[in-house]
Amino acid sequence: MKSGLTLIIVLALIQITKQDCFRQSNSFLKRNHQNVLSYQAGALISSKLKNGFNNGNNGVCLRDNLYKILNDGLPYTACGKGQSISIRLLQKYLLNTLKIWLWDYGFSEGDRYYNITVYAILNQGKKNIYVSNSENPAISQMTIQFQEQYVDEFEVVNVDGNTFNQGLHIIKVEAYYKFY
Ligand SMILES: *[C@@H]1O[C@H](CO)[C@@H](O)[C@H](O)[C@H]1NC(C)=O
């Protein structure tokens, strides 16, 4: 009788511990450490009608096959001054890092700096996560770290072109939860 009771208590303890473990790993998984801005992750370019895709579908900034450099650089997704490039996620994810690879193949003009503003969006509520400035310039492969938050869309606004012309040219984007 006594050992039966002990067994029940031990089993109950195991059950509680297991639930705790599950709860923890569950919230761990919400922090998405894989890139959510890819074809495989179900992301879509929601601003597509206002964007240009250099070299057709090869210019979609969600693709992975982009390390073969053409004579004139790499295909990119583009928009004009005052327009934006927006990417809608499959669902909301808890994120804190956005990487943007901007066109960085200069043709004798030197480094190319962009003038952009970036928003993380959830249910149409926009939060500004980046404004380019001289301390934090928008150039080449840049990483934007922001306060962790749920995001269902990113918007990159072309505020005032770049140091060479009026366009915004994005080669690739990535977003994930980074553990620091
Ligand atoms: C970006 O463009 C805006 C509008 O023209 C301007 O006010 C701002 O100073 C520019 N920022 C940089 C870093 O050049």
The ligand as an ORCA input file, in Angstrom:
! r2SCAN-3c Opt
* xyz 0 1
  C      18.178     60.445    -46.681
  O      17.304     61.215    -47.449
  C      16.568     62.167    -46.711
  C      15.578     62.826    -47.674
  O      16.227     63.321    -48.810
  C      17.537     63.149    -46.070
  O      16.832     64.071    -45.279
  C      18.535     62.389    -45.200
  O      19.518     63.258    -44.684
  C      19.217     61.311    -46.024
  N      20.053     60.482    -45.155
  C      21.329     60.213    -45.434
  C      22.040     59.326    -44.463
  O      21.902     60.653    -46.409
*
